Amino acid sequence: MRWEDWPVPDPAAGEVRLRHTAIGVNYADTYHRAGISHPWPVPPCPVVIGFEGVGVVERVGEGVAGFSPGDRVAYGIPPLGSYSEIRNYPADKLLHLPDGLRDRDVASLLMKGMTAHYLLHRTYAVRPGDTIVVHSAAGGMGLILCQWARALGATVVGTVSTERKAEAASQAGCDFPVVRSKENFVDKVREVTGGEGAAVVYEAIGKDTLQQSLDCLRLMGVCAAYGHVSGPPDPVDIIQDLGRRGSLFITRPAIMHYVAKRSDLESTANGLFQAIADGTVRANVNCEYPLKDAIKAHRAIESGTTLGATVLIP
C-alpha cells in the first residue's frame, strides 16, 4: 500500500461525496490488499481498499433523495474505497448516523456489528439458555458476539490464543474462555452442557478448528462458518461429517446476502445502533492509527497481537 494523492471525480447520479471522520479496519482488508476477492470482488490495481467508514456528506449527485450536505453518515459494505479522506459512495447503501453515537465507535463496529446481528438473530436465533461457541472471542467480531449473546441470555464458550485474550473475552461476557493451546474446547463444551453439546458455533478460524467445531455441536446444531483466518477448511462430507454427527447444519453466512434488500440493511443497522445506544454492545477501540499509517495497522492485525477493534483516522 502507498499513501498518495488520488483523484476524486464529482459524484455520479445516485452517489454522495463524503469526507471521512473515521474508518474501520477489518481482517478482510488484508485479503483485499493481497488481491484475494473475499468476501467481495476486488477491482484491478490500482485500487483503494476498505469497506467501512463514517463521515459527513459534502455533495450529492443527481437523483439522490434522503441525504443532504452536512448529514452524518456511515456504511459497512462495498464498493471498496474507505481508506481515503474523501470518496463517492452509492446513496442506496448509505446509512444515517443517529445522534449520540460516536464516529469512531460506529466505524469500528458497523460491519462487524451488522454481521453479529444477523448471526445471532437470523443465521441462528439465540435463545435464553442456549450454549454457544465463539471462536476468536477476543477479536473485534468475537467481543461483539460475546457481549450481545450474553445479553440474549446465552452461555458463551469462547476460544482464544492467550491468557491475556481470555481475560478480555471474559470481561466482554464470555462465561468460559478457552486458551486453545492449553485446553480442548470440545471437552469444555461437553462439560458445560452435560454432554449435550452447543446449539451453535460461530466458526471464524476455518481449517484448524472446523472439525472440532462440528464435534462440539448438539444434535441438529448449527455451524455458522463466517471466517477462515487459518485458511479454507477441508471439504465437508455431508454423510460422515454432518449426518452421523447428529443431523448437523453448516452454513457460510455472508453479509452481502443478509443486507441485499434496503429494508434488511436498515433493520440490521438499526438493531446494531440500538444495541450501541443501550450499552449492550461496546466499541472496544483499542488501536488507532493515522490513515497514512494503514500499513502499520495491517501488520498489527496479521500478527495476531491486536485486542478489540482497529480504526484509521484521516
Phi and psi in degrees as GROMACS dihedral restraints (atoms count N, CA, C in turn):
[ dihedral_restraints ]
;  ai    aj    ak    al  type     phi  dphi    fc
    3     4     5     6     1  -130.9    20    10
    4     5     6     7     1   144.3    20    10
    6     7     8     9     1   -93.7    20    10
    7     8     9    10     1   113.1    20    10
    9    10    11    12     1  -155.6    20    10
   10    11    12    13     1   166.6    20    10
   12    13    14    15     1   -67.5    20    10
   13    14    15    16     1   142.5    20    10
   15    16    17    18     1  -139.5    20    10
   16    17    18    19     1   124.7    20    10
   18    19    20    21     1   -69.2    20    10
   19    20    21    22     1   139.0    20    10
   21    22    23    24     1  -120.7    20    10
   22    23    24    25     1   113.9    20    10
   24    25    26    27     1   -74.9    20    10
   25    26    27    28     1   173.2    20    10
   27    28    29    30     1   -61.8    20    10
   28    29    30    31     1   148.7    20    10
   30    31    32    33     1   -61.9    20    10
   31    32    33    34     1   134.8    20    10
   33    34    35    36     1   -77.5    20    10
   34    35    36    37     1   175.0    20    10
   36    37    38    39     1   -57.1    20    10
   37    38    39    40     1   132.2    20    10
   39    40    41    42     1    84.2    20    10
   40    41    42    43     1     1.4    20    10
   42    43    44    45     1  -111.9    20    10
   43    44    45    46     1   160.1    20    10
   45    46    47    48     1  -122.8    20    10
   46    47    48    49     1   150.4    20    10
   48    49    50    51     1   -97.3    20    10
   49    50    51    52     1   131.2    20    10
   51    52    53    54     1  -130.4    20    10
   52    53    54    55     1   152.4    20    10
   54    55    56    57     1  -106.3    20    10
   55    56    57    58     1   122.1    20    10
   57    58    59    60     1   -70.3    20    10
   58    59    60    61     1   143.3    20    10
   60    61    62    63     1  -111.6    20    10
   61    62    63    64     1   -23.6    20    10
   63    64    65    66     1  -158.9    20    10
   64    65    66    67     1   147.5    20    10
   66    67    68    69     1  -131.3    20    10
   67    68    69    70     1   130.2    20    10
   69    70    71    72     1   -81.3    20    10
   70    71    72    73     1   146.7    20    10
   72    73    74    75     1  -116.4    20    10
   73    74    75    76     1   129.3    20    10
   75    76    77    78     1  -125.9    20    10
   76    77    78    79     1   154.6    20    10
   78    79    80    81     1   -60.0    20    10
   79    80    81    82     1   -31.6    20    10
   81    82    83    84     1   -61.1    20    10
   82    83    84    85     1   -23.7    20    10
   84    85    86    87     1   -61.2    20    10
   85    86    87    88     1   -32.1    20    10
   87    88    89    90     1   -69.8    20    10
   88    89    90    91     1   -33.2    20    10
   90    91    92    93     1   -63.4    20    10
   91    92    93    94     1   -46.2    20    10
   93    94    95    96     1   -64.1    20    10
   94    95    96    97     1   -38.9    20    10
   96    97    98    99     1   -59.6    20    10
   97    98    99   100     1   -34.3    20    10
   99   100   101   102     1   -83.2    20    10
  100   101   102   103     1    -0.9    20    10
  102   103   104   105     1    85.1    20    10
  103   104   105   106     1    11.6    20    10
  105   106   107   108     1   -88.3    20    10
  106   107   108   109     1   120.9    20    10
  108   109   110   111     1   -82.5    20    10
  109   110   111   112     1    72.2    20    10
  111   112   113   114     1  -144.2    20    10
  112   113   114   115     1   131.5    20    10
  114   115   116   117     1   -84.8    20    10
  115   116   117   118     1     2.9    20    10
  117   118   119   120     1  -124.3    20    10
  118   119   120   121     1   155.1    20    10
  120   121   122   123     1   -61.5    20    10
  121   122   123   124     1   144.0    20    10
  123   124   125   126     1  -109.8    20    10
  124   125   126   127     1   122.4    20    10
  126   127   128   129     1   -62.6    20    10
  127   128   129   130     1   162.2    20    10
  129   130   131   132     1   -61.1    20    10
  130   131   132   133     1   149.6    20    10
  132   133   134   135     1   -68.2    20    10
  133   134   135   136     1   150.4    20    10
  135   136   137   138     1   -77.2    20    10
  136   137   138   139     1   143.1    20    10
  138   139   140   141     1  -143.7    20    10
  139   140   141   142     1   144.1    20    10
  141   142   143   144     1   -92.4    20    10
  142   143   144   145     1   122.7    20    10
  144   145   146   147     1   -92.2    20    10
  145   146   147   148     1  -175.0    20    10
  147   148   149   150     1    96.6    20    10
  148   149   150   151     1   137.1    20    10
  150   151   152   153     1  -135.4    20    10
  151   152   153   154     1    21.1    20    10
  153   154   155   156     1  -143.0    20    10
  154   155   156   157     1   126.2    20    10
  156   157   158   159     1  -162.9    20    10
  157   158   159   160     1   163.5    20    10
  159   160   161   162     1  -130.6    20    10
  160   161   162   163     1   141.9    20    10
  162   163   164   165     1  -168.1    20    10
  163   164   165   166     1  -164.5    20    10
  165   166   167   168     1  -124.8    20    10
  166   167   168   169     1   132.7    20    10
  168   169   170   171     1   -67.3    20    10
  169   170   171   172     1   130.8    20    10
  171   172   173   174     1  -104.3    20    10
  172   173   174   175     1   -40.1    20    10
  174   175   176   177     1  -145.1    20    10
  175   176   177   178     1   156.0    20    10
  177   178   179   180     1  -123.3    20    10
  178   179   180   181     1   143.1    20    10
  180   181   182   183     1   -83.1    20    10
  181   182   183   184     1   175.5    20    10
  183   184   185   186     1   -61.1    20    10
  184   185   186   187     1   136.9    20    10
  186   187   188   189     1    82.4    20    10
  187   188   189   190     1     3.1    20    10
  189   190   191   192     1   -82.6    20    10
  190   191   192   193     1   126.7    20    10
  192   193   194   195     1  -122.2    20    10
  193   194   195   196     1   145.3    20    10
  195   196   197   198     1    94.7    20    10
  196   197   198   199     1    -8.7    20    10
  198   199   200   201     1  -130.1    20    10
  199   200   201   202     1   142.0    20    10
  201   202   203   204     1  -138.3    20    10
  202   203   204   205     1   156.6    20    10
  204   205   206   207     1   -53.5    20    10
  205   206   207   208     1   136.1    20    10
  207   208   209   210     1    99.1    20    10
  208   209   210   211     1   -15.5    20    10
  210   211   212   213     1   -67.1    20    10
  211   212   213   214     1   137.8    20    10
  213   214   215   216     1   -83.2    20    10
  214   215   216   217     1   128.4    20    10
  216   217   218   219     1  -137.5    20    10
  217   218   219   220     1   165.6    20    10
  219   220   221   222     1  -150.8    20    10
  220   221   222   223     1   158.9    20    10
  222   223   224   225     1  -152.7    20    10
  223   224   225   226     1   155.1    20    10
  225   226   227   228     1  -141.0    20    10
  226   227   228   229     1    19.9    20    10
  228   229   230   231     1  -138.7    20    10
  229   230   231   232     1   160.2    20    10
  231   232   233   234     1   -61.0    20    10
  232   233   234   235     1   168.1    20    10
  234   235   236   237     1   -71.9    20    10
  235   236   237   238     1   151.3    20    10
  237   238   239   240     1   -63.6    20    10
  238   239   240   241     1   160.1    20    10
  240   241   242   243     1   139.3    20    10
  241   242   243   244     1    11.9    20    10
  243   244   245   246     1   -77.9    20    10
  244   245   246   247     1   -16.1    20    10
  246   247   248   249     1   -78.3    20    10
  247   248   249   250     1    65.9    20    10
  249   250   251   252     1  -158.0    20    10
  250   251   252   253     1   158.7    20    10
  252   253   254   255     1   -75.9    20    10
  253   254   255   256     1   -43.8    20    10
  255   256   257   258     1  -133.1    20    10
  256   257   258   259     1   154.7    20    10
  258   259   260   261     1  -160.8    20    10
  259   260   261   262     1   166.7    20    10
  261   262   263   264     1  -101.8    20    10
  262   263   264   265     1   145.1    20    10
  264   265   266   267     1  -147.8    20    10
  265   266   267   268     1   142.3    20    10
  267   268   269   270     1   -66.8    20    10
  268   269   270   271     1   130.0    20    10
  270   271   272   273     1   -64.9    20    10
  271   272   273   274     1   -28.3    20    10
  273   274   275   276     1   -73.1    20    10
  274   275   276   277     1    -7.9    20    10
  276   277   278   279     1  -113.8    20    10
  277   278   279   280     1     4.5    20    10
  279   280   281   282     1   -92.4    20    10
  280   281   282   283     1   150.5    20    10
  282   283   284   285     1  -124.0    20    10
  283   284   285   286     1   140.9    20    10
  285   286   287   288     1   -73.5    20    10
  286   287   288   289     1   138.7    20    10
  288   289   290   291     1   -94.3    20    10
  289   290   291   292     1   120.8    20    10
  291   292   293   294     1   -62.7    20    10
  292   293   294   295     1   149.1    20    10
  294   295   296   297     1   -61.3    20    10
  295   296   297   298     1   146.5    20    10
  297   298   299   300     1    94.4    20    10
  298   299   300   301     1   -11.4    20    10
  300   301   302   303     1   -99.1    20    10
  301   302   303   304     1   135.3    20    10
  303   304   305   306     1   -79.8    20    10
  304   305   306   307     1   141.3    20    10
  306   307   308   309     1   -56.3    20    10
  307   308   309   310     1   -46.9    20    10
  309   310   311   312     1   -65.8    20    10
  310   311   312   313     1   -37.3    20    10
  312   313   314   315     1   -62.4    20    10
  313   314   315   316     1   -47.5    20    10
  315   316   317   318     1   -67.8    20    10
  316   317   318   319     1   -40.6    20    10
  318   319   320   321     1   -59.8    20    10
  319   320   321   322     1   -33.9    20    10
  321   322   323   324     1   -81.7    20    10
  322   323   324   325     1   -16.5    20    10
  324   325   326   327     1  -113.8    20    10
  325   326   327   328     1   -23.1    20    10
  327   328   329   330     1   -59.8    20    10
  328   329   330   331     1   -57.9    20    10
  330   331   332   333     1   -65.1    20    10
  331   332   333   334     1   -45.9    20    10
  333   334   335   336     1   -65.6    20    10
  334   335   336   337     1   -39.4    20    10
  336   337   338   339     1   -68.5    20    10
  337   338   339   340     1   -39.9    20    10
  339   340   341   342     1   -66.0    20    10
  340   341   342   343     1   -36.7    20    10
  342   343   344   345     1   -62.1    20    10
  343   344   345   346     1   -46.2    20    10
  345   346   347   348     1   -60.5    20    10
  346   347   348   349     1   -38.1    20    10
  348   349   350   351     1   -60.6    20    10
  349   350   351   352     1   -50.2    20    10
  351   352   353   354     1   -73.9    20    10
  352   353   354   355     1   -31.4    20    10
  354   355   356   357     1   -62.4    20    10
  355   356   357   358     1   -42.1    20    10
  357   358   359   360     1   -85.2    20    10
  358   359   360   361     1   -23.3    20    10
  360   361   362   363     1  -111.4    20    10
  361   362   363   364     1   -22.2    20    10
  363   364   365   366     1  -124.7    20    10
  364   365   366   367     1   -47.5    20    10
  366   367   368   369     1   -60.1    20    10
  367   368   369   370     1   -48.9    20    10
  369   370   371   372     1  -142.9    20    10
  370   371   372   373     1   122.3    20    10
  372   373   374   375     1   -80.0    20    10
  373   374   375   376     1   101.6    20    10
  375   376   377   378     1   -67.8    20    10
  376   377   378   379     1   133.0    20    10
  378   379   380   381     1  -118.9    20    10
  379   380   381   382     1   156.9    20    10
  381   382   383   384     1   -54.8    20    10
  382   383   384   385     1   134.1    20    10
  384   385   386   387     1    95.3    20    10
  385   386   387   388     1   -15.1    20    10
  387   388   389   390     1   -66.3    20    10
  388   389   390   391     1   143.1    20    10
  390   391   392   393     1  -101.0    20    10
  391   392   393   394     1   127.2    20    10
  393   394   395   396     1  -125.2    20    10
  394   395   396   397     1   158.4    20    10
  396   397   398   399     1  -116.9    20    10
  397   398   399   400     1   129.8    20    10
  399   400   401   402     1  -119.7    20    10
  400   401   402   403     1   114.6    20    10
  402   403   404   405     1   -81.7    20    10
  403   404   405   406     1   155.5    20    10
  405   406   407   408     1    50.5    20    10
  406   407   408   409     1    51.3    20    10
  408   409   410   411     1   -67.8    20    10
  409   410   411   412     1   -15.3    20    10
  411   412   413   414     1  -102.8    20    10
  412   413   414   415     1     5.1    20    10
  414   415   416   417     1   -81.8    20    10
  415   416   417   418     1   179.4    20    10
  417   418   419   420     1   -57.1    20    10
  418   419   420   421     1   -47.4    20    10
  420   421   422   423     1   -70.3    20    10
  421   422   423   424     1   -43.6    20    10
  423   424   425   426     1   -60.1    20    10
  424   425   426   427     1   -42.1    20    10
  426   427   428   429     1   -64.1    20    10
  427   428   429   430     1   -37.6    20    10
  429   430   431   432     1   -66.9    20    10
  430   431   432   433     1   -46.1    20    10
  432   433   434   435     1   -60.0    20    10
  433   434   435   436     1   -42.9    20    10
  435   436   437   438     1   -62.3    20    10
  436   437   438   439     1   -46.9    20    10
  438   439   440   441     1   -60.6    20    10
  439   440   441   442     1   -48.6    20    10
  441   442   443   444     1   -71.7    20    10
  442   443   444   445     1   -41.3    20    10
  444   445   446   447     1   -64.0    20    10
  445   446   447   448     1   -39.6    20    10
  447   448   449   450     1   -61.2    20    10
  448   449   450   451     1   -42.0    20    10
  450   451   452   453     1   -64.5    20    10
  451   452   453   454     1   -27.7    20    10
  453   454   455   456     1   -81.5    20    10
  454   455   456   457     1    -3.5    20    10
  456   457   458   459     1    94.0    20    10
  457   458   459   460     1    14.2    20    10
  459   460   461   462     1   -86.3    20    10
  460   461   462   463     1   156.0    20    10
  462   463   464   465     1   -94.9    20    10
  463   464   465   466     1   125.5    20    10
  465   466   467   468     1  -109.8    20    10
  466   467   468   469     1   122.5    20    10
  468   469   470   471     1  -103.8    20    10
  469   470   471   472     1   122.7    20    10
  471   472   473   474     1  -122.8    20    10
  472   473   474   475     1   142.0    20    10
  474   475   476   477     1  -103.8    20    10
  475   476   477   478     1   142.6    20    10
  477   478   479   480     1  -142.9    20    10
  478   479   480   481     1   172.9    20    10
  480   481   482   483     1  -103.8    20    10
  481   482   483   484     1   -16.4    20    10
  483   484   485   486     1  -142.2    20    10
  484   485   486   487     1   163.0    20    10
  486   487   488   489     1   -64.2    20    10
  487   488   489   490     1   -36.7    20    10
  489   490   491   492     1   -60.2    20    10
  490   491   492   493     1   -42.5    20    10
  492   493   494   495     1   -71.3    20    10
  493   494   495   496     1   -30.0    20    10
  495   496   497   498     1   -62.0    20    10
  496   497   498   499     1   -40.7    20    10
  498   499   500   501     1   -65.2    20    10
  499   500   501   502     1   -41.1    20    10
  501   502   503   504     1   -64.0    20    10
  502   503   504   505     1   -42.1    20    10
  504   505   506   507     1   -64.0    20    10
  505   506   507   508     1   -40.8    20    10
  507   508   509   510     1   -61.2    20    10
  508   509   510   511     1   -43.0    20    10
  510   511   512   513     1   -65.1    20    10
  511   512   513   514     1   -24.9    20    10
  513   514   515   516     1   -86.8    20    10
  514   515   516   517     1    -2.4    20    10
  516   517   518   519     1   115.3    20    10
  517   518   519   520     1     4.4    20    10
  519   520   521   522     1   -76.0    20    10
  520   521   522   523     1   118.1    20    10
  522   523   524   525     1   -72.6    20    10
  523   524   525   526     1   -36.3    20    10
  525   526   527   528     1  -134.6    20    10
  526   527   528   529     1    83.2    20    10
  528   529   530   531     1   -74.0    20    10
  529   530   531   532     1   135.7    20    10
  531   532   533   534     1  -121.8    20    10
  532   533   534   535     1   120.1    20    10
  534   535   536   537     1   -80.6    20    10
  535   536   537   538     1   114.3    20    10
  537   538   539   540     1   -60.9    20    10
  538   539   540   541     1   -30.8    20    10
  540   541   542   543     1   -76.1    20    10
  541   542   543   544     1   -12.1    20    10
  543   544   545   546     1  -115.1    20    10
  544   545   546   547     1   -19.5    20    10
  546   547   548   549     1  -147.6    20    10
  547   548   549   550     1   148.1    20    10
  549   550   551   552     1   -88.8    20    10
  550   551   552   553     1   118.7    20    10
  552   553   554   555     1   -70.5    20    10
  553   554   555   556     1   -25.6    20    10
  555   556   557   558     1   -63.4    20    10
  556   557   558   559     1   -44.6    20    10
  558   559   560   561     1   -61.2    20    10
  559   560   561   562     1   -40.9    20    10
  561   562   563   564     1   -64.0    20    10
  562   563   564   565     1   -42.7    20    10
  564   565   566   567     1   -62.6    20    10
  565   566   567   568     1   -44.0    20    10
  567   568   569   570     1   -63.3    20    10
  568   569   570   571     1   -37.6    20    10
  570   571   572   573     1   -64.8    20    10
  571   572   573   574     1   -47.4    20    10
  573   574   575   576     1   -65.4    20    10
  574   575   576   577     1   -35.4    20    10
  576   577   578   579     1   -98.9    20    10
  577   578   579   580     1     8.2    20    10
  579   580   581   582     1    64.2    20    10
  580   581   582   583     1    29.9    20    10
  582   583   584   585     1    92.6    20    10
  583   584   585   586     1    -7.4    20    10
  585   586   587   588     1   -72.9    20    10
  586   587   588   589     1   -43.2    20    10
  588   589   590   591     1   105.8    20    10
  589   590   591   592     1   169.4    20    10
  591   592   593   594     1   -84.6    20    10
  592   593   594   595     1   151.7    20    10
  594   595   596   597     1   -71.4    20    10
  595   596   597   598     1   -37.0    20    10
  597   598   599   600     1  -153.2    20    10
  598   599   600   601     1   145.6    20    10
  600   601   602   603     1  -122.1    20    10
  601   602   603   604     1   128.5    20    10
  603   604   605   606     1   -94.9    20    10
  604   605   606   607     1    99.0    20    10
  606   607   608   609     1   -91.1    20    10
  607   608   609   610     1   109.2    20    10
  609   610   611   612     1  -113.8    20    10
  610   611   612   613     1    -3.8    20    10
  612   613   614   615     1   -97.1    20    10
  613   614   615   616     1   -44.6    20    10
  615   616   617   618     1    97.3    20    10
  616   617   618   619     1  -121.1    20    10
  618   619   620   621     1   -53.8    20    10
  619   620   621   622     1   -42.6    20    10
  621   622   623   624     1   -73.3    20    10
  622   623   624   625     1   -20.2    20    10
  624   625   626   627     1  -129.9    20    10
  625   626   627   628     1    -8.9    20    10
  627   628   629   630     1   -58.2    20    10
  628   629   630   631     1   -45.5    20    10
  630   631   632   633     1   -63.8    20    10
  631   632   633   634     1   -39.4    20    10
  633   634   635   636     1   -66.9    20    10
  634   635   636   637     1   -35.3    20    10
  636   637   638   639     1   -61.0    20    10
  637   638   639   640     1   -41.1    20    10
  639   640   641   642     1   -66.4    20    10
  640   641   642   643     1   -35.7    20    10
  642   643   644   645     1   -64.0    20    10
  643   644   645   646     1   -26.9    20    10
  645   646   647   648     1   -90.8    20    10
  646   647   648   649     1     0.9    20    10
  648   649   650   651     1   -85.7    20    10
  649   650   651   652     1   150.4    20    10
  651   652   653   654     1   -78.5    20    10
  652   653   654   655     1   175.2    20    10
  654   655   656   657     1   -55.8    20    10
  655   656   657   658     1   132.9    20    10
  657   658   659   660     1    60.5    20    10
  658   659   660   661     1    27.0    20    10
  660   661   662   663     1   -74.0    20    10
  661   662   663   664     1   166.6    20    10
  663   664   665   666     1  -117.9    20    10
  664   665   666   667     1   129.9    20    10
  666   667   668   669     1  -106.6    20    10
  667   668   669   670     1   111.2    20    10
  669   670   671   672     1   -98.3    20    10
  670   671   672   673     1    95.4    20    10
  672   673   674   675     1   -90.6    20    10
  673   674   675   676     1    87.2    20    10
  675   676   677   678     1   -99.7    20    10
  676   677   678   679     1    -2.4    20    10
  678   679   680   681     1  -155.6    20    10
  679   680   681   682     1   167.0    20    10
  681   682   683   684     1  -154.4    20    10
  682   683   684   685     1    67.1    20    10
  684   685   686   687     1   -66.8    20    10
  685   686   687   688     1   -22.5    20    10
  687   688   689   690     1   -92.6    20    10
  688   689   690   691     1     4.1    20    10
  690   691   692   693     1   113.6    20    10
  691   692   693   694     1   159.9    20    10
  693   694   695   696     1   -60.2    20    10
  694   695   696   697     1   136.7    20    10
  696   697   698   699     1   -70.8    20    10
  697   698   699   700     1   161.9    20    10
  699   700   701   702     1   -66.2    20    10
  700   701   702   703     1   157.0    20    10
  702   703   704   705     1   -56.5    20    10
  703   704   705   706     1   147.5    20    10
  705   706   707   708     1  -100.6    20    10
  706   707   708   709     1   130.3    20    10
  708   709   710   711     1   -89.2    20    10
  709   710   711   712     1   116.5    20    10
  711   712   713   714     1   -67.3    20    10
  712   713   714   715     1   -23.5    20    10
  714   715   716   717     1   -83.7    20    10
  715   716   717   718     1   -55.5    20    10
  717   718   719   720     1   -71.5    20    10
  718   719   720   721     1   -49.3    20    10
  720   721   722   723     1   -80.3    20    10
  721   722   723   724     1   -33.3    20    10
  723   724   725   726     1  -105.9    20    10
  724   725   726   727     1   -52.1    20    10
  726   727   728   729     1   -63.3    20    10
  727   728   729   730     1   -53.5    20    10
  729   730   731   732     1   -74.7    20    10
  730   731   732   733     1   -19.2    20    10
  732   733   734   735     1   -78.8    20    10
  733   734   735   736     1   -13.7    20    10
  735   736   737   738     1   130.5    20    10
  736   737   738   739     1    43.6    20    10
  738   739   740   741     1    52.2    20    10
  739   740   741   742     1    50.4    20    10
  741   742   743   744     1   -75.9    20    10
  742   743   744   745     1   158.4    20    10
  744   745   746   747     1  -113.7    20    10
  745   746   747   748     1   140.7    20    10
  747   748   749   750     1  -134.3    20    10
  748   749   750   751     1   138.9    20    10
  750   751   752   753     1  -142.6    20    10
  751   752   753   754     1   152.0    20    10
  753   754   755   756     1  -112.7    20    10
  754   755   756   757     1    83.1    20    10
  756   757   758   759     1   -73.5    20    10
  757   758   759   760     1   138.8    20    10
  759   760   761   762     1  -134.0    20    10
  760   761   762   763     1   137.4    20    10
  762   763   764   765     1   -61.8    20    10
  763   764   765   766     1   -31.9    20    10
  765   766   767   768     1   -64.5    20    10
  766   767   768   769     1   -23.7    20    10
  768   769   770   771     1   -85.4    20    10
  769   770   771   772     1   -35.2    20    10
  771   772   773   774     1   -76.2    20    10
  772   773   774   775     1   -19.7    20    10
  774   775   776   777     1  -121.7    20    10
  775   776   777   778     1    25.1    20    10
  777   778   779   780     1   -63.4    20    10
  778   779   780   781     1   -34.1    20    10
  780   781   782   783     1   -89.1    20    10
  781   782   783   784     1   141.2    20    10
  783   784   785   786     1   -56.8    20    10
  784   785   786   787     1   -38.8    20    10
  786   787   788   789     1   -64.0    20    10
  787   788   789   790     1   -38.8    20    10
  789   790   791   792     1   -70.5    20    10
  790   791   792   793     1   -38.4    20    10
  792   793   794   795     1   -59.1    20    10
  793   794   795   796     1   -47.6    20    10
  795   796   797   798     1   -67.8    20    10
  796   797   798   799     1   -42.9    20    10
  798   799   800   801     1   -67.7    20    10
  799   800   801   802     1   -36.8    20    10
  801   802   803   804     1   -66.7    20    10
  802   803   804   805     1   -46.4    20    10
  804   805   806   807     1   -64.7    20    10
  805   806   807   808     1   -41.2    20    10
  807   808   809   810     1   -65.7    20    10
  808   809   810   811     1   -35.4    20    10
  810   811   812   813     1   -61.9    20    10
  811   812   813   814     1   -39.9    20    10
  813   814   815   816     1   -68.1    20    10
  814   815   816   817     1   -46.7    20    10
  816   817   818   819     1   -57.7    20    10
  817   818   819   820     1   -39.5    20    10
  819   820   821   822     1   -66.2    20    10
  820   821   822   823     1   -39.7    20    10
  822   823   824   825     1   -65.1    20    10
  823   824   825   826     1   -35.0    20    10
  825   826   827   828     1   -69.5    20    10
  826   827   828   829     1   -45.2    20    10
  828   829   830   831     1   -62.5    20    10
  829   830   831   832     1   -39.1    20    10
  831   832   833   834     1   -90.0    20    10
  832   833   834   835     1     3.3    20    10
  834   835   836   837     1    86.1    20    10
  835   836   837   838     1     3.3    20    10
  837   838   839   840     1   -62.7    20    10
  838   839   840   841     1   -40.9    20    10
  840   841   842   843     1  -118.6    20    10
  841   842   843   844     1   128.3    20    10
  843   844   845   846     1  -111.0    20    10
  844   845   846   847     1   153.5    20    10
  846   847   848   849     1   -71.2    20    10
  847   848   849   850     1   -39.9    20    10
  849   850   851   852     1    54.8    20    10
  850   851   852   853     1    47.2    20    10
  852   853   854   855     1   -80.0    20    10
  853   854   855   856     1   105.1    20    10
  855   856   857   858     1  -107.8    20    10
  856   857   858   859     1   -10.8    20    10
  858   859   860   861     1  -136.4    20    10
  859   860   861   862     1   121.4    20    10
  861   862   863   864     1  -124.6    20    10
  862   863   864   865     1   136.9    20    10
  864   865   866   867     1  -133.0    20    10
  865   866   867   868     1   146.1    20    10
  867   868   869   870     1   -59.7    20    10
  868   869   870   871     1   146.9    20    10
  870   871   872   873     1   -53.7    20    10
  871   872   873   874     1   -38.7    20    10
  873   874   875   876     1   -66.2    20    10
  874   875   876   877     1   -13.5    20    10
  876   877   878   879     1  -105.3    20    10
  877   878   879   880     1    30.2    20    10
  879   880   881   882     1   -57.3    20    10
  880   881   882   883     1   -31.1    20    10
  882   883   884   885     1   -59.1    20    10
  883   884   885   886     1   -40.9    20    10
  885   886   887   888     1   -64.2    20    10
  886   887   888   889     1   -38.0    20    10
  888   889   890   891     1   -62.7    20    10
  889   890   891   892     1   -41.9    20    10
  891   892   893   894     1   -66.5    20    10
  892   893   894   895     1   -40.0    20    10
  894   895   896   897     1   -61.7    20    10
  895   896   897   898     1   -41.1    20    10
  897   898   899   900     1   -66.1    20    10
  898   899   900   901     1   -43.9    20    10
  900   901   902   903     1   -64.2    20    10
  901   902   903   904     1   -44.5    20    10
  903   904   905   906     1   -69.9    20    10
  904   905   906   907     1   -20.6    20    10
  906   907   908   909     1   -76.9    20    10
  907   908   909   910     1   -15.9    20    10
  909   910   911   912     1    77.6    20    10
  910   911   912   913     1    14.2    20    10
  912   913   914   915     1   -97.9    20    10
  913   914   915   916     1    -5.8    20    10
  915   916   917   918     1   -79.8    20    10
  916   917   918   919     1   149.2    20    10
  918   919   920   921     1  -119.3    20    10
  919   920   921   922     1   131.8    20    10
  921   922   923   924     1    73.5    20    10
  922   923   924   925     1  -153.5    20    10
  924   925   926   927     1   -95.5    20    10
  925   926   927   928     1   157.1    20    10
  927   928   929   930     1  -123.9    20    10
  928   929   930   931     1   136.6    20    10
  930   931   932   933     1  -131.0    20    10
  931   932   933   934     1   155.4    20    10
  933   934   935   936     1  -109.5    20    10
  934   935   936   937     1   139.8    20    10
  936   937   938   939     1  -116.8    20    10
  937   938   939   940     1   117.9    20    10
